[in-house]
């Protein structure tokens, strides 16, 4: 599989710069539209059939990236390109895994939001803080 980057809400000059960084690293870029949010992430990456079109059950109001098929080191190179181009990082990003490949975009967004909230609270997502 060719490295693929799913992009959500990346528009304008910022979107063009991210697209340029991806192209420079031979990463296939795919902008995900709202009417595709219910498709499995694996289908959006071209690894599975899209299946039946289902209306989205939520929205993704923030920028988000999903990296699929990135070999060792490519994630670091891609993120370093942000620094070289003086771009603020995309706060919500994930790597396609066996665990999340069947999730839809909204499910991933909700999980990333929960993880971010947990980090901000000093608790690991999915784990309760130990009680003394």
N, C-alpha and C positions, 0 to 999 in steps of 0.2 A: 504494500500500500504506500502510495506517495504521501508524504507528510501533508496533512490537511489542517487548516485553521478555520473553525467556524466563528464568524464574527456577528455580534449583536450590537446594534445601535452605534456603530462606528461610521460616522459620516464626516463630510467636509474635509478640511485640510488634515485633521488628525487621522481620519480614515485613510486618506491617500498616503500619508507617511507610513502608517502601519502596513498597508498593502505593498508599498515599496520595499519595506524591510522584509516582508514575507517573500516577495518575488526574488530578492537578492539572495535568499537562502533556499530557493527552489521549493518553497512551501505553497501548496495549492490553497487559495483563499476562497471561502464561500460565505457570502452574506446571507444570513438566515432572516427570512421575513416572518412577520407575525402569523401569517396563515400556515406556516410550517412548524409552529411551536409544538404541536402535538405529535409530530413524527418522532420516532426513536432517534437518539443521537447517532446510532450506528447507520441508520438510513440517510441521515443528513450528510454523513461522511462517505456515503457510497458503499458501505459494507453490508447493507441489507436492503430489502425492498421497503419502500415507503409505506405500503399498506393503504388502508382506507383513510381518506381525508376526514379528519374530525375537527370541528371548530375548536379553537384554542380556549382553554379554561384558565386563563390568567394572562398576565402581561409581563414583559421584562422591560422596565423603564430605564435600566442602567446599561452601561457598556458591559459586555461579557465576551470572553474568549474560551473556546474549547480546542485543545490541541490533540490531534489524533495521528498516530503513526509516526511520531517524532522519534528518531533514533537517539541513542545516548549522546548527550552534549548539545543537541539542537535546541532544546528548551532554553538552555543557558545562553546560547548564541542569539536566539531570537530576543530574549529579554535584555541582553546587553545592547542590542540594536536600539532599544528604547532610550537607553542612557546616551548612546552616541548621537542620537537624533534629538536629544533633549526633550523627550516626550514623557509626560507623567505616565506611570504604569496604569494598566487596566486593572482595577481592584478585584474584579470577579473573573477568575480564570480557573480552568480545570484541564486535566488530561483525561482523555477517553480511556476508561478501564473496563474490565469485565463486570465490575459492580455497577457502573453507571451507563453502559452502552445501550441498555434497553429503556432508560429514562427518557422522558421528553425534555424539551428545553426549559419548560416552566418548572418541572421537578428539580432539575439541576439548579436553576436559579434559586429556588426556595432552599435547597440544601446549602448552597454557597452563602446565602444570606444568614442562615442559621449558624454556619461555621464562623462567619465574620462577627456575628453578635456574640458568640461564645468566646472568641478571641478577645474582643473588646471587654468582656466581663472577666477575662482571665480563667475561663473554663474551657476544656477541650470539648468540642462538639460530640454529643452522644454519650458523654461520661459525666457523672455527677461528681462534684468536688467532694473530696474525702471529709468526713465530719470528725472533729476531734473527740 
